[in-house]
Amino acid sequence: MTFNRIRRVACALAGFAIAAAAHAQDIKLGYNGDLSASPSAQSGQAAVLGMQAAIDDINAAGGVLGRKLELVVRDDTSQPPKSIQNMSDLIDNEQVVAVFGPTNSGNAMAWKHIPNQKKIPVIGNVGSGTDITKPMSAGADNYMFRVSMVDREQVSALMAYVRKNTATSKVVGDDTKGAVTIRITMNGVTRAVPFAYTTTPEGTVEAKGSIDLLNFNLKSAFDSLHEACKDKHVGPDGVAKTWTQVDLLLTGKFKKECS
């Protein structure tokens, strides 16, 4: 988040600061997100570093309404119960005038009713779940805002890029089975990926291979996919896990022509 965007958000929240923190020397802003547990913890750490740098610049320039901004950080360890507890603590005990976060969309869905009930604005700067900013009910006041792209748009853009930047190179084998090397380019990175293929007398070809998303510098996209599929990947320990290894299946149909 840029300095100017932080300044605009801080100024927009000045009215809340006057009403809710008039007794305080500093205007408190909260951050509630994963900083240590899930694959998206690095995104949370980067968000905190960026916000703190912007707040330092704002404070050096005189603050907001003559007051300094203070960032109160809480690590929710990617656990909804902890994230709910953090949200209540930030609003009720720390008396923050707004909250940034979280990194995990499922956590936002677990506690979005709290800031809406207490009328404390939340600015989502990492979590990208599409439903985060939807009102709790039709016509209800909504205090959930975002500056991040939603999952639906990120996944659509990623898949369009994959389709556009895939090319075939080396093939070893015969008419029924063998190996093919497919050069896949994503995110500006090209990798030669081995596939095993089989064919049928009817002319159908099937190739199977796998890639690691991190080999294509796709951590951000992986974090988005993790968020989109989080509820489906919860293990017995209550932790959602998503692997970076992706299996690929390519199928096609050949047409014989006699001359």
C-alpha positions as CSV (number, residue, x, y, z in Angstrom):
1,M,0.0,0.0,0.0
2,T,1.5,3.4,-1.0
3,F,2.1,6.4,1.2
4,N,-0.6,8.4,-0.6
5,R,-3.2,5.6,-0.2
6,I,-2.4,5.2,3.5
7,R,-2.7,9.0,3.9
8,R,-6.1,9.0,2.1
9,V,-7.4,6.1,4.3
10,A,-6.1,7.8,7.5
11,C,-7.8,11.0,6.6
12,A,-11.0,9.2,5.8
13,L,-10.8,7.7,9.2
14,A,-10.2,11.0,11.0
15,G,-13.9,11.3,11.8
16,F,-13.8,8.0,13.6
17,A,-10.6,9.0,15.4
18,I,-12.3,12.1,16.8
19,A,-15.4,10.2,18.0
20,A,-13.7,7.1,19.2
21,A,-10.2,8.2,20.3
22,A,-10.5,11.8,21.4
23,H,-9.0,10.9,24.8
24,A,-5.9,9.3,23.3
25,Q,-2.7,11.0,22.3
26,D,-2.2,8.7,19.3
27,I,-4.7,7.4,16.7
28,K,-4.6,3.6,16.8
29,L,-4.9,1.5,13.7
30,G,-5.0,-2.3,14.1
31,Y,-3.6,-5.1,12.0
32,N,-5.1,-8.6,12.4
33,G,-3.5,-11.3,10.1
34,D,-1.3,-14.3,9.8
35,L,2.4,-13.4,10.4
36,S,3.9,-16.8,11.3
37,A,1.8,-19.9,10.4
38,S,0.4,-20.4,6.8
39,P,1.9,-19.9,3.4
40,S,0.4,-16.4,3.3
41,A,2.3,-15.3,6.4
42,Q,4.9,-13.7,4.2
43,S,2.2,-11.5,2.6
44,G,1.1,-10.5,6.1
45,Q,4.7,-9.6,7.1
46,A,5.1,-7.6,3.9
47,A,1.8,-5.8,4.6
48,V,2.9,-4.8,8.1
49,L,6.3,-3.5,6.9
50,G,4.6,-1.4,4.2
51,M,2.0,0.0,6.5
52,Q,4.5,0.8,9.2
53,A,6.8,2.6,6.7
54,A,3.8,4.6,5.4
55,I,2.7,5.5,9.0
56,D,6.3,6.6,9.8
57,D,6.3,8.9,6.8
58,I,2.9,10.3,7.8
59,N,3.9,10.9,11.4
60,A,7.2,12.6,10.2
61,A,5.0,15.0,8.2
62,G,2.9,15.9,11.2
63,G,0.4,13.0,11.5
64,V,-3.3,13.3,11.0
65,L,-5.2,16.2,12.6
66,G,-2.0,16.9,14.6
67,R,-1.9,13.4,16.1
68,K,0.5,10.5,15.5
69,L,-0.7,7.2,14.1
70,E,0.1,4.0,15.9
71,L,-0.1,0.5,14.4
72,V,-1.2,-2.2,16.8
73,V,-0.3,-5.6,15.3
74,R,-1.9,-9.0,16.2
75,D,-0.8,-12.4,14.7
76,D,-3.8,-14.7,14.2
77,T,-1.6,-17.7,13.2
78,S,-4.1,-18.4,10.4
79,Q,-6.7,-19.7,13.0
80,P,-10.2,-18.3,12.9
81,P,-10.7,-18.6,16.7
82,K,-7.5,-16.6,17.3
83,S,-8.5,-14.1,14.6
84,I,-11.9,-13.5,16.2
85,Q,-10.2,-13.0,19.6
86,N,-7.7,-10.5,18.1
87,M,-10.5,-8.5,16.5
88,S,-12.4,-8.2,19.7
89,D,-9.2,-7.2,21.5
90,L,-8.2,-4.6,19.0
91,I,-11.7,-3.0,19.0
92,D,-12.7,-3.3,22.7
93,N,-9.3,-3.1,24.5
94,E,-7.0,-1.3,22.2
95,Q,-9.7,1.1,21.0
96,V,-8.5,1.1,17.4
97,V,-10.5,3.3,15.0
98,A,-9.9,0.9,12.0
99,V,-8.4,-2.5,11.3
100,F,-6.3,-3.7,8.4
101,G,-6.2,-7.4,7.3
102,P,-6.5,-10.3,7.4
103,T,-4.2,-12.4,5.2
104,N,-6.6,-15.4,5.2
105,S,-10.1,-14.8,3.7
106,G,-11.6,-17.5,5.9
107,N,-10.7,-15.6,9.0
108,A,-12.4,-12.4,7.6
109,M,-15.5,-14.4,7.0
110,A,-15.4,-15.7,10.6
111,W,-15.3,-12.2,12.2
112,K,-16.8,-9.7,9.7
113,H,-19.9,-9.5,11.8
114,I,-17.9,-7.9,14.7
115,P,-16.7,-4.7,13.0
116,N,-20.1,-4.4,11.3
117,Q,-21.9,-4.6,14.7
118,K,-19.4,-2.2,16.3
119,K,-19.2,0.1,13.2
120,I,-15.4,-0.1,12.9
121,P,-14.1,0.0,9.3
122,V,-11.9,-2.8,8.1
123,I,-9.6,-2.4,5.1
124,G,-8.7,-5.7,3.5
125,N,-5.2,-5.4,2.0
126,V,-4.2,-9.0,1.5
127,G,-7.2,-11.5,1.8
128,S,-8.8,-11.8,-1.6
129,G,-12.0,-13.8,-0.9
130,T,-14.8,-12.5,-3.1
131,D,-17.4,-12.5,-0.3
132,I,-15.4,-10.5,2.2
133,T,-16.8,-7.2,1.3
134,K,-20.4,-8.3,0.7
135,P,-22.9,-6.9,3.2
136,M,-24.1,-9.2,6.0
137,S,-27.6,-8.9,4.6
138,A,-29.4,-7.0,1.9
139,G,-29.4,-3.2,2.6
140,A,-27.3,-3.6,5.8
141,D,-24.5,-1.1,6.6
142,N,-21.2,-2.5,5.5
143,Y,-17.9,-1.6,7.2
144,M,-15.8,-4.1,5.2
145,F,-13.6,-2.5,2.5
146,R,-10.7,-3.7,0.4
147,V,-7.7,-2.6,-1.7
148,S,-6.9,-6.1,-2.9
149,M,-8.0,-7.9,-6.0
150,V,-10.6,-10.6,-5.6
151,D,-9.9,-14.3,-6.2
152,R,-12.1,-14.7,-9.2
153,E,-10.2,-12.1,-11.2
154,Q,-6.8,-13.3,-10.1
155,V,-7.5,-17.0,-11.1
156,S,-9.0,-15.9,-14.4
157,A,-6.0,-13.8,-15.3
158,L,-3.6,-16.6,-14.3
159,M,-5.3,-19.3,-16.4
160,A,-5.5,-16.9,-19.4
161,Y,-1.8,-16.3,-19.1
162,V,-1.0,-20.1,-19.0
163,R,-3.1,-20.7,-22.1
164,K,-1.3,-18.0,-24.0
165,N,2.3,-18.9,-23.0
166,T,2.4,-22.7,-23.5
167,A,4.4,-24.3,-26.3
168,T,5.5,-27.9,-27.1
169,S,9.1,-28.8,-27.9
170,K,10.8,-32.3,-27.7
171,V,8.9,-35.6,-28.1
172,V,10.5,-39.1,-27.5
173,G,8.5,-42.3,-28.1
174,D,6.3,-44.0,-30.6
175,D,2.7,-43.9,-31.8
176,T,1.3,-45.4,-28.5
177,K,3.3,-44.1,-25.6
178,G,6.4,-42.0,-24.7
179,A,7.6,-38.8,-23.2
180,V,7.2,-35.2,-24.3
181,T,8.8,-32.1,-23.0
182,I,6.6,-29.1,-22.8
183,R,8.1,-25.7,-22.3
184,I,5.7,-23.7,-20.1
185,T,6.1,-20.0,-19.6
186,M,4.3,-18.3,-16.7
187,N,5.1,-15.1,-14.9
188,G,8.1,-14.5,-17.1
189,V,9.7,-17.8,-16.2
190,T,10.1,-20.7,-18.7
191,R,10.5,-24.3,-17.5
192,A,10.9,-27.5,-19.5
193,V,8.3,-29.8,-18.0
194,P,8.4,-33.6,-18.7
195,F,5.1,-35.3,-19.6
196,A,4.3,-39.0,-20.1
197,Y,1.9,-39.6,-22.9
198,T,-0.3,-42.4,-24.2
199,T,-2.5,-42.7,-27.3
200,T,-5.4,-44.9,-28.4
201,P,-6.2,-46.4,-31.8
202,E,-9.1,-44.0,-32.0
203,G,-6.6,-41.1,-32.1
204,T,-6.9,-39.8,-28.5
205,V,-3.7,-38.6,-26.8
206,E,-3.3,-38.0,-23.1
207,A,-0.2,-36.5,-21.4
208,K,0.4,-36.3,-17.7
209,G,2.9,-34.1,-15.8
210,S,3.3,-31.8,-12.8
211,I,4.7,-28.4,-11.9
212,D,5.6,-26.6,-8.7
213,L,4.1,-23.2,-8.7
214,L,7.0,-21.8,-6.7
215,N,9.3,-22.6,-9.6
216,F,7.4,-20.0,-11.6
217,N,7.6,-17.2,-9.0
218,L,3.9,-17.7,-8.4
219,K,3.7,-17.5,-4.6
220,S,1.2,-14.7,-4.8
221,A,-1.0,-16.7,-7.1
222,F,-0.6,-19.8,-4.9
223,D,-1.6,-17.8,-1.8
224,S,-4.8,-16.7,-3.7
225,L,-5.6,-20.3,-4.7
226,H,-4.9,-21.4,-1.1
227,E,-7.5,-18.8,0.1
228,A,-10.1,-19.9,-2.6
229,C,-9.8,-23.6,-1.6
230,K,-9.0,-23.1,2.1
231,D,-12.3,-24.5,3.4
232,K,-11.8,-27.7,1.3
233,H,-8.3,-28.4,2.6
234,V,-8.8,-28.4,6.4
235,G,-7.1,-31.4,8.1
236,P,-8.0,-33.1,11.4
237,D,-5.8,-30.6,13.2
238,G,-8.0,-27.8,11.9
239,V,-5.2,-26.3,9.8
240,A,-5.8,-25.7,6.1
241,K,-3.0,-26.9,3.9
242,T,-2.5,-26.5,0.1
243,W,0.5,-28.0,-1.8
244,T,2.4,-26.0,-4.4
245,Q,2.7,-29.1,-6.6
246,V,0.0,-29.1,-9.4
247,D,-0.8,-32.2,-11.5
248,L,-1.4,-31.4,-15.2
249,L,-3.5,-33.4,-17.7
250,L,-3.5,-32.6,-21.4
251,T,-5.8,-34.4,-23.8
252,G,-6.3,-34.1,-27.5
253,K,-7.7,-35.9,-30.6
254,F,-5.9,-36.6,-33.8
255,K,-7.6,-36.9,-37.1
256,K,-6.2,-39.3,-39.8
257,E,-6.2,-38.2,-43.4
258,C,-5.4,-40.5,-46.3
259,S,-3.8,-39.2,-49.5
